Amino acid sequence: MIWEQYEVWAVSDDGFEELIESTKSLGEAKKIAKALIEQDYVAADVYREDEEGELELIESFDKD
């Protein structure tokens, strides 16, 4: 069984990036990211952690 980890990062209007949530569900990660851009964040990014622990950008959501 392949185990995957997703991280949701939010970007504030001053460019500060903050880890908001880690989850094993891509669908949940995207749902969280979409909700963040409806709040005070200008963008939210969903990353997948690869086998070496490196983050790969899956999708980026912008307020615009």
N, C-alpha and C positions, 0 to 999 in steps of 0.2 A: 504494500500500500504506500502511495506517495503522500507525504505530508507537506502541506503548503502553508505558509504564513504570509498574511497581508498586513501592511501598515498603512494607516491613514494619517497624512500630515496636512496641517492647515497652515495657510500663509496669511498673515495679517497685513493691513494696509501699509505698515512700515517695513515690510519685507521679512519680518520675524517668522521663522518656521517652527512649528510645534507638533510633536507626535501626539496625536489624539487617541488613537485606538489601534490595537493589534487584534487580528481575528483570523480564523482559519477559513472563513467564508468570503469569497470574492463578492458575492451579491450583497452581503452585509457591509463590506468595506465601501462599495459604491453607494449604498444607501446612506451611510454615515457621511461620506464626502459630499453628496448632494445636499444634505441637510446643513452642513457647515457653511456652504456658500450662500445659504438663505439667512445666515446669521451675520456676524460681524467680520467674517473672513472674506478676502478677495479671491482666494483660490484654495483648492484642496486637491491633493495628489494621492493616488493609490499606488503603492509599491508592492511587489512580490519579492520575498526573500529567497534567493537561490541557495543551492546546496553549500556554497562557500560562505554564506552569510552576507553576500552583496545584495543591494537593493536594485531591482529593475522596475522602472516606471511602467505601470500598466495603463493608467488613465489619469488625465488631469482635468479638473473641473474649474471653470472660471466664472466669476460673477457676471461678466458681460454676456 
